[in-house]
Amino acid sequence: MASTSSEDRAADVAPGDLVDVDRGDGPRPYKVVHRDDTTSGGAAAVLFTFEDDDGETFDVEFAADAVVTRALESKWESEQAGHEPGAPQ
């Protein structure tokens, strides 16, 4: 099950997270495949590359302190989730 938060800052988002983005037809989750910390107008910003369901990518820049809705689904539903390093599998 995905863990969703609408109180996270863009600066906290990592590749693999799902972030809601509105591309003109209402917000929906897209997978973050790359992030680049940058500045915009002298303020901290984050440039994300997202991937849609068809595998196409697109870039969106957020202020680093912008509040975003993200889900950690990609990380927590992997085969490695819940396994401690060195613990028997």
N, C-alpha and C positions, 0 to 999 in steps of 0.2 A: 504494500500500500504506500502511496506517495505521501510525503510530509510536505504540506503546502504552507507557506508563510506570505503574508502581505505586508510585513513590517521590516523586510530586509532592505538593505541599501545596495545599490548597484555595485559598489566597491566590494561587497561580500560574495558576489556571484562568481562561480568558477565554471570552467568547461565541464560539460556533462549535465549541468543544471538545466531545468526547463523554466523559461521566463515568459510571462504573458506580454505579448507585443500586439499593438493595434495597427494593422496595415491597411486600415480603411473599412474593414468589415467587422469591427469589434475585436476585443482582445482575445487571443488564443495562445496556448503555450507553444514555444519553439525551443529547440535544443541549442544551447550555447556550444559552439565548436571551437571558438577562439576568443580571447579577450586581450585587449591592449590598453594599458593605462596610459593616459594622455592628458592634455589640457585643452580647454576650449574657452577662449576669452579670458585666459589667466586663471581659470578655476579648474580643479581636478575633474577629470572626466574618464569614462571607460568606453572604448569602442568595442562592441561585441559583433562577432560574426555568428549568425544563427543559421540553422538548417531547417527547411520545411519538410513536409511529409514526402515530397518528391525528390529529396536530396539536393535541391537547389539552395544556395546560400545567399544571404543578404546581410548588410551591415547596418547597425543602429548605434548611435552614440547617446549615452546617458550621462548626466552629471553624476559624479561619484557618490554624492549623498542623496540621489533620487531614490525614493521608495519604490520597490518593485515587488511584484508577486512572483514567487518562484517555487518550484517543486524540486525536491532532491531525489525524485524517483529514479533517475538514471544511475545514481550512485548506489542507492540502497537496495535496488533490486538486482544487482549484479550477482554473479556466482560467488564472489568473494565477500559479500555482505554478511556480517555476523561472525566472521571467522577471525579469531585472534591470531596474530603472527606466532608461529611455532606451536599452535594448538593442534591436536589431532583433528582430522577432517572426517 
